[in-house]
Amino acid sequence: MIRPEDGPHRAGTGQFVILEFDKARPIAYSELLDGASYVQDQDQVATYRMATDSARTVALSPEKSLALIRSMVNGGT
């Protein structure tokens, strides 16, 4: 399993959301400094999905996230 301390994940380009619909193909949405981007090409949406999966793989569990935040607030690392 990849851990955050093992290095970066593929979702390091900024925030985005994959929008799923019941009766339409998914799209990726990303806010930009001066607008927004809606990605409809399914190959590109798949790239966003891979980035999501990569981030999920290295993410801490909720319990470990809370412990990390608490240690940071208390002056630890």
Residue pairs with C-beta under 8 A, 6 or more apart in sequence:
1 57
2 9
2 57
2 58
3 58
4 58
4 59
4 60
6 58
9 51
9 54
9 55
9 57
9 58
10 50
10 51
10 54
10 55
11 51
11 52
11 54
11 55
13 51
14 30
14 31
15 30
15 31
16 28
16 29
16 30
16 48
16 51
17 28
17 29
17 30
18 26
18 27
18 28
18 29
18 45
18 48
18 49
18 52
19 26
19 27
19 28
19 29
20 26
25 40
25 42
25 45
26 42
26 45
27 38
27 39
27 40
27 45
28 37
28 38
28 39
28 44
28 45
28 48
29 36
29 37
29 38
29 39
30 36
30 37
30 39
31 37
39 45
39 48
59 65
60 68
71 77
